[in-house]
Amino acid sequence: GEDVEQSLFLSVREGDSSVINCTYTDSSSTYLYWYKQEPGAGLQLLTYIFSNMDMKQDQRLTVLLNKKDKHLSLRIADTQTGDSAIYFCAETFRDYGQNFVFGPGTRLSVLP
Amino acid sequence: EPEVTQTPSHQVTQMGQEVILRCVPISNHLYFYWYRQILGQKVEFLVSFYNNEISEKSEIFDDQFSVERPDGSNFTLKIRSTKLEDSAMYFCASSKTGTVTDTQYFGPGTRLTVL
């Protein structure tokens, strides 16, 4: 079945760039997503990328997709303490229904 | 900004008891979902619901689980006879159109603890 993997922890200094990585197994994935979960809150959609794209940029966020290696990354430029959260990679291989497969989440700690 | 709300934030129950987790989706949304996250593990899809019926469910969503939209605003998840392994954070979500590019809004979750 589908599987999505992420490293569990990442620490960066405030002002540095953070790169959170994700690998997935289902080559028929159509959309890949990044969600953010702050303590005590639900998951918040940050961005998504369609599988025929290589890159998507949205302000401080850059998503890179290497479909050959089934590797997705999220780069956060100028990381701030407010970016400290758990970041989930997720995929779907269909056009409807949003039955996502989530990764385990990467806990990003931003140090002052 | 509209948001999905869930009650209670934390529910403690004895094994074998029934629990009902409640969610109020965003008012003009048509698609509703339940996910769960066992502590330290991945977020897992349970069920999706549209037009007053289940549109999809995972293997986790067995006969012990049921969903309902009893009054046009609430969306509930019932676990008939809870097991220890049902202890998890349960997230409700809703979206307007159900398509993959439509934002799915998540609630803050209900932490269920089964003793």
gemmi code that builds the backbone of each chain (N, CA, C; Angstrom):
import gemmi

chains = {
    "A": [
        ("GLY", (0.819, -1.196, 0.000), (0.000, 0.000, 0.000), (0.854, 1.247, 0.000)),
        ("GLU", (0.189, 2.399, 0.015), (0.938, 3.649, 0.001), (1.623, 3.866, 1.341)),
        ("ASP", (2.772, 4.530, 1.286), (3.477, 4.863, 2.506), (4.165, 6.193, 2.305)),
        ("VAL", (4.194, 6.987, 3.360), (4.839, 8.295, 3.321), (5.745, 8.372, 4.530)),
        ("GLU", (7.002, 8.736, 4.300), (7.975, 8.780, 5.386), (8.590, 10.157, 5.514)),
        ("GLN", (8.902, 10.532, 6.742), (9.552, 11.806, 7.023), (10.521, 11.594, 8.180)),
        ("SER", (11.551, 12.427, 8.230), (12.372, 12.435, 9.441), (11.554, 13.095, 10.540)),
        ("LEU", (11.774, 12.674, 11.777), (10.858, 13.054, 12.853), (11.176, 14.401, 13.495)),
        ("PHE", (12.449, 14.817, 13.440), (12.839, 16.028, 14.145), (13.758, 16.871, 13.275)),
        ("LEU", (13.643, 18.197, 13.451), (14.549, 19.138, 12.791), (14.670, 20.356, 13.692)),
        ("SER", (15.912, 20.780, 13.927), (16.142, 22.017, 14.685), (16.912, 22.985, 13.816)),
        ("VAL", (16.483, 24.231, 13.815), (17.194, 25.270, 13.070), (17.259, 26.527, 13.931)),
        ("ARG", (18.156, 27.418, 13.551), (18.269, 28.713, 14.234), (17.325, 29.698, 13.550)),
        ("GLU", (16.792, 30.598, 14.335), (15.921, 31.648, 13.797), (16.674, 32.412, 12.710)),
        ("GLY", (15.999, 32.636, 11.600), (16.601, 33.350, 10.477), (17.205, 32.434, 9.425)),
        ("ASP", (17.516, 31.191, 9.825), (18.038, 30.227, 8.847), (16.896, 29.663, 8.011)),
        ("SER", (17.253, 28.918, 6.962), (16.243, 28.192, 6.178), (16.061, 26.803, 6.778)),
        ("SER", (14.827, 26.319, 6.721), (14.526, 24.946, 7.146), (14.162, 24.148, 5.909)),
        ("VAL", (14.624, 22.924, 5.856), (14.217, 22.036, 4.774), (13.677, 20.748, 5.385)),
        ("ILE", (12.418, 20.505, 5.135), (11.759, 19.303, 5.663), (11.529, 18.359, 4.488)),
        ("ASN", (11.970, 17.127, 4.647), (11.928, 16.163, 3.553), (10.869, 15.085, 3.764)),
        ("CYS", (10.436, 14.536, 2.649), (9.385, 13.520, 2.667), (9.619, 12.585, 1.482)),
        ("THR", (9.436, 11.300, 1.700), (9.469, 10.343, 0.585), (8.167, 9.571, 0.577)),
        ("TYR", (7.736, 9.183, -0.604), (6.472, 8.465, -0.726), (6.672, 7.306, -1.679)),
        ("THR", (5.775, 6.341, -1.611), (5.974, 5.125, -2.406), (5.042, 5.034, -3.604)),
        ("ASP", (3.913, 5.733, -3.555), (2.911, 5.549, -4.596), (3.208, 6.445, -5.786)),
        ("SER", (3.668, 5.870, -6.856), (4.040, 6.674, -8.032), (2.820, 7.247, -8.740)),
        ("SER", (1.630, 6.782, -8.386), (0.439, 7.338, -9.022), (-0.143, 8.500, -8.237)),
        ("SER", (0.610, 9.007, -7.250), (0.137, 10.161, -6.483), (-0.183, 11.314, -7.424)),
        ("THR", (-1.299, 11.951, -7.189), (-1.675, 13.078, -8.038), (-1.347, 14.405, -7.382)),
        ("TYR", (-1.615, 14.497, -6.082), (-1.329, 15.721, -5.347), (-0.555, 15.385, -4.081)),
        ("LEU", (0.352, 16.284, -3.726), (1.102, 16.136, -2.485), (0.951, 17.420, -1.698)),
        ("TYR", (0.857, 17.289, -0.390), (0.479, 18.401, 0.466), (1.462, 18.554, 1.613)),
        ("TRP", (1.500, 19.776, 2.110), (2.162, 20.021, 3.389), (1.153, 20.651, 4.340)),
        ("TYR", (1.031, 20.029, 5.511), (0.169, 20.541, 6.565), (1.026, 20.915, 7.770)),
        ("LYS", (0.542, 21.898, 8.524), (1.233, 22.344, 9.743), (0.300, 22.114, 10.921)),
        ("GLN", (0.846, 21.594, 12.017), (0.047, 21.395, 13.218), (0.749, 22.073, 14.381)),
        ("GLU", (0.113, 23.127, 14.888), (0.644, 23.802, 16.067), (0.086, 23.118, 17.304)),
        ("PRO", (0.738, 23.281, 18.448), (0.286, 22.589, 19.666), (-1.181, 22.883, 19.969)),
        ("GLY", (-1.956, 21.836, 20.203), (-3.358, 21.993, 20.573), (-4.278, 22.378, 19.434)),
        ("ALA", (-3.776, 22.419, 18.227), (-4.591, 22.847, 17.095), (-4.714, 21.724, 16.079)),
        ("GLY", (-5.631, 21.910, 15.139), (-5.787, 20.942, 14.067), (-4.745, 21.150, 12.989)),
        ("LEU", (-4.865, 20.403, 11.915), (-3.925, 20.514, 10.810), (-4.335, 21.665, 9.901)),
        ("GLN", (-3.356, 22.455, 9.533), (-3.604, 23.609, 8.679), (-2.884, 23.391, 7.353)),
        ("LEU", (-3.631, 23.456, 6.251), (-3.009, 23.274, 4.947), (-2.082, 24.442, 4.650)),
        ("LEU", (-0.802, 24.133, 4.364), (0.152, 25.180, 3.994), (0.195, 25.366, 2.484)),
        ("THR", (0.351, 24.268, 1.777), (0.490, 24.327, 0.340), (0.329, 22.925, -0.234)),
        ("TYR", (0.109, 22.868, -1.540), (0.066, 21.572, -2.205), (0.717, 21.729, -3.572)),
        ("ILE", (1.082, 20.611, -4.152), (1.694, 20.616, -5.474), (1.121, 19.471, -6.285)),
        ("PHE", (0.841, 19.729, -7.520), (0.341, 18.705, -8.421), (1.532, 17.901, -8.922)),
        ("SER", (1.323, 16.634, -9.198), (2.453, 15.744, -9.488), (3.170, 16.048, -10.794)),
        ("ASN", (2.575, 16.894, -11.652), (3.281, 17.233, -12.896), (4.104, 18.517, -12.761)),
        ("MET", (4.205, 19.024, -11.540), (5.009, 20.214, -11.278), (6.301, 19.804, -10.581)),
        ("ASP", (7.345, 20.635, -10.766), (8.610, 20.392, -10.067), (8.756, 21.256, -8.838)),
        ("MET", (8.166, 22.447, -8.909), (8.395, 23.411, -7.862), (7.174, 24.320, -7.725)),
        ("LYS", (6.970, 24.733, -6.490), (5.928, 25.723, -6.256), (6.432, 26.649, -5.155)),
        ("GLN", (6.283, 27.948, -5.374), (6.741, 28.901, -4.372), (5.564, 29.733, -3.885)),
        ("ASP", (5.520, 29.942, -2.589), (4.457, 30.738, -1.992), (5.064, 31.488, -0.830)),
        ("GLN", (5.436, 32.738, -1.068), (6.062, 33.603, -0.077), (7.315, 32.924, 0.486)),
        ("ARG", (7.336, 32.591, 1.773), (8.553, 32.002, 2.341), (8.657, 30.501, 2.097)),
        ("LEU", (7.619, 29.924, 1.528), (7.586, 28.469, 1.339), (7.952, 28.098, -0.099)),
        ("THR", (8.828, 27.109, -0.231), (9.149, 26.553, -1.543), (8.987, 25.047, -1.454)),
        ("VAL", (8.190, 24.494, -2.348), (8.005, 23.053, -2.414), (8.743, 22.541, -3.638)),
        ("LEU", (9.553, 21.516, -3.448), (10.256, 20.866, -4.560), (9.793, 19.419, -4.648)),
        ("LEU", (9.510, 18.980, -5.862), (9.063, 17.604, -6.081), (9.986, 16.930, -7.083)),
        ("ASN", (10.566, 15.829, -6.672), (11.365, 14.980, -7.552), (10.564, 13.701, -7.740)),
        ("LYS", (9.844, 13.648, -8.839), (8.916, 12.533, -9.030), (9.668, 11.222, -9.278)),
        ("LYS", (10.834, 11.332, -9.917), (11.610, 10.123, -10.200), (12.032, 9.449, -8.901)),
        ("ASP", (12.472, 10.251, -7.943), (12.924, 9.702, -6.667), (11.794, 9.638, -5.640)),
        ("LYS", (10.633, 10.108, -5.997), (9.474, 10.163, -5.096), (9.856, 10.909, -3.812)),
        ("HIS", (10.386, 12.101, -4.008), (10.888, 12.898, -2.904), (10.270, 14.292, -2.975)),
        ("LEU", (9.753, 14.710, -1.846), (9.114, 16.021, -1.720), (9.815, 16.780, -0.610)),
        ("SER", (10.030, 18.062, -0.797), (10.619, 18.844, 0.281), (9.880, 20.161, 0.449)),
        ("LEU", (9.956, 20.672, 1.654), (9.383, 21.976, 1.987), (10.500, 22.828, 2.551)),
        ("ARG", (10.769, 23.930, 1.889), (11.789, 24.841, 2.383), (11.091, 26.071, 2.956)),
        ("ILE", (11.448, 26.421, 4.174), (10.923, 27.629, 4.808), (12.082, 28.596, 4.919)),
        ("ALA", (11.975, 29.711, 4.212), (13.042, 30.715, 4.267), (12.856, 31.584, 5.513)),
        ("ASP", (14.000, 32.077, 6.042), (13.953, 33.000, 7.181), (13.036, 32.456, 8.285)),
        ("THR", (13.365, 31.273, 8.767), (12.506, 30.590, 9.735), (12.361, 31.410, 11.007)),
        ("GLN", (11.132, 31.508, 11.488), (10.805, 32.273, 12.690), (10.354, 31.327, 13.807)),
        ("THR", (10.365, 31.842, 15.042), (9.928, 30.992, 16.162), (8.479, 30.550, 15.982)),
        ("GLY", (7.675, 31.355, 15.311), (6.283, 30.972, 15.059), (6.135, 29.820, 14.076)),
        ("ASP", (7.218, 29.447, 13.434), (7.174, 28.303, 12.523), (7.353, 26.986, 13.269)),
        ("SER", (7.675, 27.050, 14.557), (7.821, 25.824, 15.347), (6.491, 25.085, 15.380)),
        ("ALA", (6.491, 23.861, 14.893), (5.255, 23.079, 14.776), (5.631, 21.693, 14.246)),
        ("ILE", (4.617, 20.878, 14.054), (4.827, 19.601, 13.363), (4.339, 19.775, 11.934)),
        ("TYR", (5.139, 19.332, 10.984), (4.809, 19.476, 9.575), (4.563, 18.087, 8.993)),
        ("PHE", (3.386, 17.933, 8.398), (2.991, 16.651, 7.808), (2.989, 16.742, 6.294)),
        ("CYS", (3.601, 15.766, 5.701), (3.513, 15.551, 4.265), (2.331, 14.597, 4.040)),
        ("ALA", (1.582, 14.805, 2.979), (0.461, 13.906, 2.685), (0.316, 13.770, 1.179)),
        ("GLU", (-0.252, 12.657, 0.755), (-0.458, 12.450, -0.678), (-1.850, 11.908, -0.917)),
        ("THR", (-2.306, 12.093, -2.139), (-3.492, 11.404, -2.588), (-3.270, 10.996, -4.040)),
        ("PHE", (-3.935, 9.942, -4.456), (-3.759, 9.468, -5.823), (-5.073, 9.506, -6.592)),
        ("ARG", (-5.975, 10.327, -6.113), (-7.256, 10.398, -6.792), (-7.620, 11.859, -6.981)),
        ("ASP", (-8.708, 12.089, -7.708), (-9.135, 13.454, -8.004), (-10.225, 13.946, -7.070)),
        ("TYR", (-10.692, 13.083, -6.195), (-11.801, 13.467, -5.329), (-11.642, 12.740, -4.014)),
        ("GLY", (-12.416, 13.140, -3.054), (-12.536, 12.367, -1.817), (-11.518, 12.718, -0.747)),
        ("GLN", (-10.342, 13.206, -1.165), (-9.348, 13.644, -0.195), (-9.047, 12.595, 0.860)),
        ("ASN", (-8.956, 11.355, 0.427), (-8.498, 10.299, 1.327), (-6.994, 10.344, 1.354)),
        ("PHE", (-6.463, 11.155, 2.261), (-5.040, 11.371, 2.282), (-4.301, 10.243, 2.965)),
        ("VAL", (-3.046, 10.061, 2.553), (-2.105, 9.245, 3.307), (-1.086, 10.214, 3.876)),
        ("PHE", (-0.989, 10.246, 5.190), (-0.111, 11.189, 5.858), (1.206, 10.539, 6.247)),
        ("GLY", (2.242, 11.345, 6.284), (3.494, 10.926, 6.901), (3.404, 11.076, 8.405)),
        ("PRO", (4.446, 10.672, 9.127), (4.411, 10.720, 10.595), (4.602, 12.120, 11.161)),
        ("GLY", (4.995, 13.064, 10.334), (5.204, 14.428, 10.815), (6.643, 14.688, 11.213)),
        ("THR", (7.111, 15.887, 10.923), (8.448, 16.339, 11.343), (8.256, 17.472, 12.336)),
        ("ARG", (8.821, 17.291, 13.515), (8.723, 18.347, 14.531), (9.847, 19.345, 14.303)),
        ("LEU", (9.479, 20.558, 13.923), (10.454, 21.618, 13.675), (10.582, 22.482, 14.924)),
        ("SER", (11.811, 22.572, 15.427), (12.087, 23.452, 16.570), (12.966, 24.588, 16.080)),
        ("VAL", (12.530, 25.801, 16.341), (13.283, 26.969, 15.915), (13.924, 27.580, 17.149)),
        ("LEU", (15.237, 27.620, 17.135), (15.991, 28.096, 18.295), (16.326, 29.572, 18.120)),
        ("PRO", (16.236, 30.364, 19.196), (16.503, 31.806, 19.057), (17.985, 32.093, 18.834)),
    ],
    "B": [
        ("GLU", (-12.294, 34.227, 10.541), (-12.339, 33.144, 9.544), (-13.126, 31.967, 10.117)),
        ("PRO", (-13.994, 31.368, 9.296), (-14.770, 30.226, 9.815), (-13.837, 29.080, 10.193)),
        ("GLU", (-14.269, 28.283, 11.175), (-13.426, 27.187, 11.613), (-14.283, 25.986, 11.985)),
        ("VAL", (-13.632, 24.839, 11.980), (-14.268, 23.600, 12.413), (-14.059, 23.486, 13.923)),
        ("THR", (-15.122, 23.195, 14.640), (-14.993, 23.036, 16.090), (-15.300, 21.597, 16.472)),
        ("GLN", (-14.696, 21.166, 17.565), (-14.915, 19.796, 18.053), (-15.104, 19.824, 19.565)),
        ("THR", (-16.015, 18.973, 20.028), (-16.227, 18.812, 21.473), (-16.393, 17.338, 21.799)),
        ("PRO", (-15.950, 16.911, 22.975), (-15.119, 17.681, 23.908), (-13.678, 17.735, 23.420)),
        ("SER", (-12.854, 18.481, 24.096), (-11.437, 18.508, 23.711), (-10.730, 17.258, 24.230)),
        ("HIS", (-11.245, 16.733, 25.353), (-10.666, 15.512, 25.905), (-11.785, 14.661, 26.490)),
        ("GLN", (-11.808, 13.387, 26.145), (-12.830, 12.457, 26.636), (-12.120, 11.241, 27.225)),
        ("VAL", (-12.478, 10.944, 28.462), (-11.934, 9.747, 29.110), (-13.087, 8.769, 29.306)),
        ("THR", (-12.887, 7.519, 28.941), (-13.957, 6.547, 29.057), (-13.396, 5.193, 29.473)),
        ("GLN", (-14.297, 4.346, 29.959), (-13.902, 2.984, 30.320), (-14.041, 2.081, 29.102)),
        ("MET", (-13.172, 1.114, 29.014), (-13.234, 0.128, 27.932), (-14.636, -0.491, 27.879)),
        ("GLY", (-15.168, -0.619, 26.669), (-16.494, -1.204, 26.500), (-17.620, -0.181, 26.464)),
        ("GLN", (-17.334, 1.042, 26.862), (-18.361, 2.088, 26.841), (-18.484, 2.684, 25.443)),
        ("GLU", (-19.628, 3.277, 25.200), (-19.865, 3.987, 23.934), (-19.440, 5.445, 24.095)),
        ("VAL", (-18.830, 5.992, 23.054), (-18.524, 7.428, 23.068), (-19.027, 8.061, 21.772)),
        ("ILE", (-19.390, 9.315, 21.890), (-19.779, 10.103, 20.716), (-18.910, 11.344, 20.698)),
        ("LEU", (-18.193, 11.495, 19.602), (-17.357, 12.679, 19.408), (-18.093, 13.616, 18.464)),
        ("ARG", (-18.100, 14.884, 18.822), (-18.909, 15.842, 18.065), (-18.050, 16.853, 17.316)),
        ("CYS", (-18.575, 17.239, 16.189), (-17.879, 18.181, 15.314), (-18.931, 19.116, 14.712)),
        ("VAL", (-18.565, 20.382, 14.598), (-19.405, 21.304, 13.829), (-18.564, 21.777, 12.654)),
        ("PRO", (-18.856, 21.261, 11.452), (-18.084, 21.674, 10.277), (-18.407, 23.118, 9.894)),
        ("ILE", (-17.665, 23.643, 8.959), (-17.927, 24.977, 8.431), (-19.259, 24.940, 7.690)),
        ("SER", (-20.062, 25.985, 7.858), (-21.498, 25.890, 7.545), (-21.814, 25.626, 6.078)),
        ("ASN", (-21.036, 26.096, 5.132), (-21.387, 25.866, 3.724), (-20.591, 24.717, 3.114)),
        ("HIS", (-19.950, 23.926, 3.955), (-19.201, 22.785, 3.457), (-20.113, 21.584, 3.299)),
        ("LEU", (-19.752, 20.720, 2.333), (-20.607, 19.588, 2.009), (-19.947, 18.242, 2.284)),
        ("TYR", (-18.638, 18.241, 2.455), (-17.901, 16.986, 2.643), (-17.288, 16.985, 4.036)),
        ("PHE", (-17.390, 15.862, 4.691), (-16.952, 15.781, 6.074), (-16.120, 14.524, 6.259)),
        ("TYR", (-15.163, 14.623, 7.191), (-14.180, 13.559, 7.342), (-13.847, 13.366, 8.824)),
        ("TRP", (-13.464, 12.161, 9.125), (-12.840, 11.873, 10.415), (-11.491, 11.208, 10.165)),
        ("TYR", (-10.511, 11.670, 10.950), (-9.181, 11.084, 10.961), (-8.829, 10.777, 12.411)),
        ("ARG", (-7.853, 9.902, 12.603), (-7.360, 9.721, 13.963), (-5.834, 9.665, 13.937)),
        ("GLN", (-5.268, 10.003, 15.082), (-3.817, 9.971, 15.230), (-3.498, 9.354, 16.578)),
        ("ILE", (-3.068, 8.111, 16.543), (-2.593, 7.478, 17.774), (-1.293, 8.168, 18.168)),
        ("LEU", (-1.089, 8.338, 19.471), (0.063, 9.091, 19.962), (1.361, 8.588, 19.342)),
        ("GLY", (2.083, 9.504, 18.716), (3.374, 9.166, 18.139), (3.300, 8.505, 16.780)),
        ("GLN", (2.069, 8.333, 16.272), (1.925, 7.663, 14.972), (1.320, 8.610, 13.939)),
        ("LYS", (1.048, 8.065, 12.759), (0.606, 8.901, 11.659), (-0.873, 9.256, 11.787)),
        ("VAL", (-1.240, 10.316, 11.138), (-2.657, 10.648, 10.984), (-3.260, 9.662, 9.980)),
        ("GLU", (-4.363, 9.027, 10.368), (-4.974, 8.001, 9.518), (-6.404, 8.396, 9.155)),
        ("PHE", (-6.743, 8.200, 7.914), (-8.098, 8.464, 7.438), (-9.043, 7.396, 7.988)),
        ("LEU", (-10.195, 7.837, 8.468), (-11.224, 6.897, 8.921), (-12.376, 6.823, 7.928)),
        ("VAL", (-12.984, 7.972, 7.627), (-14.220, 7.948, 6.862), (-14.471, 9.313, 6.237)),
        ("SER", (-15.142, 9.305, 5.089), (-15.631, 10.539, 4.493), (-17.137, 10.421, 4.305)),
        ("PHE", (-17.810, 11.557, 4.314), (-19.272, 11.573, 4.374), (-19.769, 12.693, 3.492)),
        ("TYR", (-20.744, 12.366, 2.646), (-21.303, 13.369, 1.737), (-22.744, 13.014, 1.462)),
        ("ASN", (-23.580, 14.025, 1.431), (-24.987, 13.821, 1.079), (-25.632, 12.773, 1.983)),
        ("ASN", (-25.314, 12.863, 3.248), (-25.895, 12.004, 4.282), (-25.560, 10.535, 4.164)),
        ("GLU", (-24.458, 10.259, 3.506), (-24.014, 8.870, 3.517), (-22.492, 8.788, 3.447)),
        ("ILE", (-21.994, 7.646, 3.881), (-20.561, 7.425, 3.834), (-20.136, 7.287, 2.385)),
        ("SER", (-19.130, 8.064, 1.967), (-18.635, 7.944, 0.599), (-17.398, 7.062, 0.536)),
        ("GLU", (-16.641, 7.009, 1.618), (-15.478, 6.158, 1.658), (-15.106, 5.874, 3.103)),
        ("LYS", (-14.563, 4.702, 3.350), (-14.089, 4.396, 4.689), (-12.849, 3.517, 4.608)),
        ("SER", (-12.033, 3.595, 5.650), (-10.814, 2.801, 5.674), (-11.075, 1.489, 6.415)),
        ("GLU", (-10.041, 0.658, 6.426), (-10.147, -0.638, 7.129), (-10.325, -0.446, 8.626)),
        ("ILE", (-9.863, 0.682, 9.124), (-9.987, 0.948, 10.563), (-11.460, 1.129, 10.941)),
        ("PHE", (-12.218, 1.667, 10.047), (-13.624, 2.024, 10.304), (-14.468, 0.772, 10.213)),
        ("ASP", (-14.449, -0.029, 11.283), (-15.213, -1.278, 11.272), (-16.601, -1.062, 11.879)),
        ("ASP", (-17.271, -2.155, 12.189), (-18.665, -2.076, 12.640), (-18.819, -1.370, 13.982)),
        ("GLN", (-17.729, -1.167, 14.692), (-17.800, -0.458, 15.969), (-17.968, 1.060, 15.770)),
        ("PHE", (-17.674, 1.521, 14.577), (-17.725, 2.956, 14.290), (-18.975, 3.292, 13.479)),
        ("SER", (-19.513, 4.466, 13.717), (-20.576, 4.973, 12.856), (-20.496, 6.496, 12.850)),
        ("VAL", (-21.021, 7.083, 11.792), (-21.054, 8.544, 11.682), (-22.474, 8.968, 11.364)),
        ("GLU", (-22.738, 10.209, 11.734), (-24.080, 10.718, 11.556), (-24.034, 12.223, 11.458)),
        ("ARG", (-24.998, 12.760, 10.702), (-25.174, 14.203, 10.681), (-26.611, 14.434, 11.169)),
        ("PRO", (-26.782, 14.467, 12.465), (-28.142, 14.365, 13.022), (-29.040, 15.572, 12.762)),
        ("ASP", (-28.449, 16.760, 12.616), (-29.312, 17.943, 12.591), (-28.874, 18.996, 11.590)),
        ("GLY", (-28.070, 18.665, 10.628), (-27.661, 19.625, 9.606), (-26.516, 20.521, 10.000)),
        ("SER", (-26.093, 20.467, 11.267), (-24.907, 21.251, 11.619), (-23.846, 20.379, 12.283)),
        ("ASN", (-24.261, 19.447, 13.132), (-23.297, 18.576, 13.792), (-22.940, 17.378, 12.921)),
        ("PHE", (-21.733, 16.897, 13.131), (-21.263, 15.680, 12.463), (-20.602, 14.845, 13.548)),
        ("THR", (-21.137, 13.662, 13.799), (-20.673, 12.892, 14.955), (-19.995, 11.599, 14.540)),
        ("LEU", (-19.078, 11.169, 15.384), (-18.431, 9.868, 15.259), (-18.760, 9.098, 16.524)),
        ("LYS", (-19.372, 7.940, 16.363), (-19.717, 7.109, 17.509), (-18.845, 5.867, 17.492)),
        ("ILE", (-18.300, 5.545, 18.652), (-17.604, 4.273, 18.818), (-18.442, 3.476, 19.796)),
        ("ARG", (-18.945, 2.338, 19.332), (-19.968, 1.608, 20.083), (-19.433, 0.994, 21.372)),
        ("SER", (-18.340, 0.328, 21.307), (-17.778, -0.362, 22.464), (-16.267, -0.141, 22.417)),
        ("THR", (-15.809, 0.856, 23.163), (-14.424, 1.292, 23.001), (-13.429, 0.240, 23.475)),
        ("LYS", (-12.291, 0.230, 22.774), (-11.182, -0.655, 23.140), (-9.991, 0.226, 23.527)),
        ("LEU", (-9.057, -0.376, 24.219), (-7.870, 0.392, 24.631), (-7.181, 1.023, 23.428)),
        ("GLU", (-7.150, 0.264, 22.333), (-6.447, 0.749, 21.144), (-7.179, 1.855, 20.391)),
        ("ASP", (-8.376, 2.209, 20.866), (-9.076, 3.368, 20.278), (-8.565, 4.689, 20.858)),
        ("SER", (-7.725, 4.620, 21.870), (-7.157, 5.846, 22.441), (-6.345, 6.562, 21.375)),
        ("ALA", (-6.707, 7.793, 21.099), (-6.070, 8.548, 20.021), (-6.633, 9.955, 20.024)),
        ("MET", (-6.060, 10.797, 19.175), (-6.632, 12.099, 18.880), (-7.489, 11.918, 17.636)),
        ("TYR", (-8.713, 12.367, 17.692), (-9.633, 12.246, 16.566), (-9.875, 13.631, 15.978)),
        ("PHE", (-9.580, 13.754, 14.691), (-9.759, 15.026, 13.992), (-10.945, 14.944, 13.049)),
        ("CYS", (-11.764, 15.953, 13.103), (-12.828, 16.140, 12.127), (-12.335, 17.152, 11.091)),
        ("ALA", (-12.779, 17.022, 9.865), (-12.425, 17.983, 8.823), (-13.612, 18.177, 7.903)),
        ("SER", (-13.622, 19.312, 7.209), (-14.675, 19.531, 6.217), (-14.099, 20.274, 5.025)),
        ("SER", (-14.735, 20.090, 3.902), (-14.359, 20.836, 2.702), (-15.617, 21.138, 1.911)),
        ("LYS", (-15.471, 22.114, 1.005), (-16.659, 22.583, 0.290), (-17.045, 21.610, -0.825)),
        ("THR", (-16.064, 21.237, -1.645), (-16.386, 20.478, -2.853), (-15.846, 19.059, -2.858)),
        ("GLY", (-14.947, 18.738, -1.953), (-14.405, 17.384, -1.904), (-13.338, 17.081, -2.930)),
        ("THR", (-12.990, 18.052, -3.776), (-11.944, 17.796, -4.763), (-10.569, 17.959, -4.115)),
        ("VAL", (-9.562, 17.401, -4.783), (-8.237, 17.349, -4.136), (-7.595, 18.721, -4.012)),
        ("THR", (-8.056, 19.701, -4.797), (-7.470, 21.032, -4.675), (-8.284, 21.927, -3.747)),
        ("ASP", (-9.327, 21.380, -3.187), (-10.142, 22.153, -2.259), (-9.558, 22.008, -0.860)),
        ("THR", (-9.388, 23.114, -0.174), (-8.794, 23.068, 1.163), (-9.684, 22.303, 2.113)),
        ("GLN", (-9.056, 21.393, 2.840), (-9.760, 20.637, 3.856), (-9.418, 21.284, 5.194)),
        ("TYR", (-10.429, 21.762, 5.895), (-10.219, 22.452, 7.165), (-10.378, 21.449, 8.303)),
        ("PHE", (-9.379, 21.437, 9.180), (-9.385, 20.497, 10.293), (-9.787, 21.198, 11.587)),
        ("GLY", (-10.483, 20.461, 12.439), (-10.752, 20.921, 13.782), (-9.549, 20.679, 14.677)),
        ("PRO", (-9.607, 21.148, 15.911), (-8.472, 21.018, 16.827), (-8.312, 19.620, 17.412)),
        ("GLY", (-9.325, 18.779, 17.227), (-9.201, 17.405, 17.693), (-9.843, 17.151, 19.038)),
        ("THR", (-10.243, 15.897, 19.240), (-10.690, 15.404, 20.546), (-9.732, 14.297, 20.951)),
        ("ARG", (-9.159, 14.466, 22.125), (-8.272, 13.392, 22.614), (-9.114, 12.376, 23.369)),
        ("LEU", (-9.173, 11.157, 22.868), (-9.937, 10.088, 23.517), (-8.972, 9.184, 24.262)),
        ("THR", (-9.244, 9.010, 25.540), (-8.448, 8.103, 26.372), (-9.354, 6.989, 26.869)),
        ("VAL", (-9.010, 5.763, 26.527), (-9.809, 4.599, 26.950), (-9.016, 3.866, 28.030)),
        ("LEU", (-9.656, 3.724, 29.201), (-8.980, 3.078, 30.351), (-9.432, 1.639, 30.511)),
    ],
}
model = gemmi.Model(1)
for chain_id, residues in chains.items():
    chain = gemmi.Chain(chain_id)
    for i, (resn, *xyz) in enumerate(residues, 1):
        res = gemmi.Residue()
        res.name, res.seqid = resn, gemmi.SeqId(i, " ")
        for name, pos in zip(("N", "CA", "C"), xyz):
            atom = gemmi.Atom()
            atom.name, atom.element = name, gemmi.Element(name[0])
            atom.pos, atom.b_iso = gemmi.Position(*pos), 0.0
            res.add_atom(atom)
        chain.add_residue(res)
    model.add_chain(chain)
structure = gemmi.Structure()
structure.add_model(model)
structure.setup_entities()
